[in-house]
Amino acid sequence: MSGLIGKKIGMTSIFDENGKNIPCTVIEAGPCVVTQVRTNEVDGYEALQLGFDDKTEKHATKADLGHFKKAGTVAKKKVVEFKHFETEYKLGDVLTVDVFTEGEFVDVQGVSKGKGFQGVVKRHGFGGVGQATHGQHNRLRAPGSVGASSYPSRVFKGMRMAGRTGGENVTVQNLKVLKVVADKNLLVIKGAIPGHKNSYVIIQK
């Protein structure tokens, strides 16, 4: 699907024509440069490689500089491949937020906020033990029993336990495009998307 690389600016809310307050996310989408064109003859599949967000020359490797020089652009911080573009583009073409239109629906992919090591209540939504009587001390947020003793004498794989939470690739589907601000490369999307502020996201039709 055709799409763009963007950067999450933050959340806000706008009013629709009926006066309803709608929470939304503002994304800086593009401009993205076509840095490579994948073809069936050479690569075995068709795709467009897009680059977003300029990188200073001192932070780029020589391989990076040579790769982006072919497209006639500077080194980019984020590079993503997109398949099934509706229109044909060639090396060096610039894609802007105009590829999206108001009212259409998009999927947004990003890396969720890392929460570190968390217990089962925060990580999996366990309710915790309601009883705080009978001399119970500090077991209100404990996971409880995790397995039987005599059989199978082990804990099954996949048991929901405490552990590192967040920092995973998450895709939120069917988000409505509320506004396209072409002169500022901004996309206003209904609802929340994964990631912290200034994190990179992938927006696909």
C-alpha positions in Angstrom: 0.0 0.0 0.0 1.2 3.5 -0.7 2.2 5.5 2.4 4.7 7.8 4.0 7.2 7.9 6.9 6.3 10.5 9.5 7.1 11.8 13.0 4.7 11.9 15.8 4.3 15.6 17.0 1.8 15.0 19.8 -1.9 14.9 20.6 -4.6 17.5 20.6 -8.4 17.7 20.0 -10.6 19.5 17.4 -14.3 20.1 17.1 -16.3 18.7 14.2 -19.2 20.4 12.5 -21.6 19.1 15.2 -19.6 20.6 18.0 -18.2 17.2 19.2 -14.7 17.2 20.7 -12.5 14.6 18.9 -9.1 13.6 20.3 -6.5 13.4 17.5 -2.8 13.0 16.8 -0.7 15.4 14.8 1.9 13.7 12.5 4.6 15.4 10.4 4.3 13.2 7.3 7.0 13.7 4.8 8.4 15.0 2.6 9.9 11.6 1.7 12.4 11.0 -1.1 12.5 7.9 -3.2 15.9 6.6 -2.5 15.7 3.2 -4.3 13.3 1.5 -6.7 13.0 -2.2 -6.3 12.2 -4.2 -9.4 11.3 -7.8 -10.2 14.2 -8.1 -12.6 16.8 -7.1 -10.1 15.4 -7.7 -6.6 12.6 -10.3 -7.3 9.9 -8.0 -6.0 8.5 -4.5 -6.6 8.8 -1.8 -3.9 9.8 1.8 -3.3 12.3 2.7 -0.7 11.6 6.1 1.0 13.9 8.2 3.1 12.8 10.7 5.7 14.4 13.3 8.0 17.8 14.6 7.0 21.0 13.3 8.6 24.2 15.3 8.9 27.1 14.2 6.8 29.3 13.5 9.8 26.8 11.0 11.2 26.4 9.1 7.9 28.7 6.2 6.7 30.3 6.4 3.3 28.0 3.6 2.1 25.0 5.8 3.2 26.4 8.8 1.4 26.9 6.9 -1.8 23.5 5.3 -1.6 21.6 8.6 -1.2 23.8 10.4 -3.7 22.3 8.2 -6.4 18.9 9.6 -5.6 20.3 13.2 -5.5 19.6 13.8 -1.9 21.3 14.0 1.5 21.6 11.1 3.9 18.3 10.2 5.7 17.7 9.0 9.3 14.8 6.7 8.6 14.4 4.5 5.5 11.4 2.2 4.9 10.2 0.2 1.9 6.6 0.4 0.7 4.9 -2.1 -1.7 2.0 -1.7 -4.1 2.2 2.1 -4.8 -0.8 3.3 -6.8 1.3 5.5 -9.1 4.8 5.1 -10.5 7.7 7.0 -9.1 11.3 7.2 -10.1 14.6 7.7 -8.2 14.8 11.1 -6.5 11.1 11.9 -6.6 9.6 13.6 -3.5 6.4 12.5 -1.9 4.5 14.9 0.3 1.5 14.6 2.6 -0.7 15.2 -0.5 -0.8 11.4 -1.1 -3.5 11.3 1.6 -6.9 12.9 1.5 -9.3 14.0 4.2 -11.8 11.4 5.2 -9.9 8.3 4.2 -8.7 5.6 6.6 -5.0 4.7 7.3 -3.0 2.2 9.3 -0.2 3.7 11.5 2.7 1.6 12.7 5.2 2.7 15.5 7.2 1.5 18.4 5.2 1.7 21.6 6.6 3.4 24.7 9.0 1.3 26.7 7.8 0.8 30.3 10.7 -1.3 31.6 10.1 -4.3 34.0 6.5 -4.3 35.2 4.3 -6.6 37.3 1.3 -8.5 36.1 -1.3 -5.9 37.1 0.3 -3.3 34.8 1.6 -5.7 32.1 -1.4 -8.0 31.7 -4.3 -6.2 33.5 -4.6 -8.6 36.4 -7.1 -7.4 39.0 -5.0 -8.1 42.1 -6.3 -9.9 45.2 -9.4 -8.2 46.6 -8.9 -9.7 50.1 -6.6 -7.7 52.4 -7.6 -9.5 55.6 -6.5 -12.7 57.3 -3.1 -11.2 58.0 -2.2 -10.8 54.4 0.8 -8.6 54.1 2.1 -7.4 50.7 0.5 -9.8 48.2 -2.2 -7.5 46.7 -0.6 -7.2 43.3 1.0 -10.6 43.2 0.2 -13.0 40.3 -0.9 -15.9 42.5 -0.3 -19.6 41.7 1.4 -20.3 38.4 1.3 -24.1 38.2 0.6 -27.4 39.9 3.1 -29.4 41.9 2.6 -33.1 41.4 1.6 -32.8 37.8 2.9 -31.4 35.5 5.6 -30.2 38.0 6.5 -27.3 35.8 5.2 -24.0 34.6 3.7 -24.0 31.1 5.3 -21.8 28.4 3.4 -18.6 27.8 2.3 -18.1 31.4 1.6 -14.4 31.9 4.2 -13.1 34.4 6.0 -9.9 35.2 8.6 -8.8 32.6 9.6 -6.1 30.3 6.7 -4.2 28.8 6.4 -1.9 25.8 9.0 -1.1 23.1 7.3 -3.3 20.6 6.1 -2.7 17.0 2.4 -1.9 17.2 0.0 -1.2 14.3 -3.3 0.7 14.8 -5.7 0.1 11.9 -8.5 2.1 10.4 -7.7 5.6 11.7 -9.6 8.4 10.0 -7.7 11.3 8.4 -9.3 14.4 9.8 -7.1 17.1 8.2 -4.3 17.5 5.7 -2.2 20.6 6.2 -0.2 20.5 3.0 1.9 23.7 3.5 3.2 22.4 6.8 3.3 18.7 5.9 1.0 17.9 8.8 -1.5 15.1 9.1 -4.2 15.1 11.7 -5.5 11.6 12.5 -8.4 10.6 14.8 -7.4 8.8 18.0 -4.0 7.8 19.5 -1.0 6.1 17.8 1.9 4.2 19.4 5.1 5.8 20.4 6.5 8.8 22.2 6.7 12.4 20.9 9.2 12.8 17.9 9.2 9.0 17.3 9.0 7.7 13.7 5.8 6.2 12.4 4.8 4.6 9.2 1.5 5.7 7.7 -0.1 3.4 5.1 -3.4 3.6 3.2 
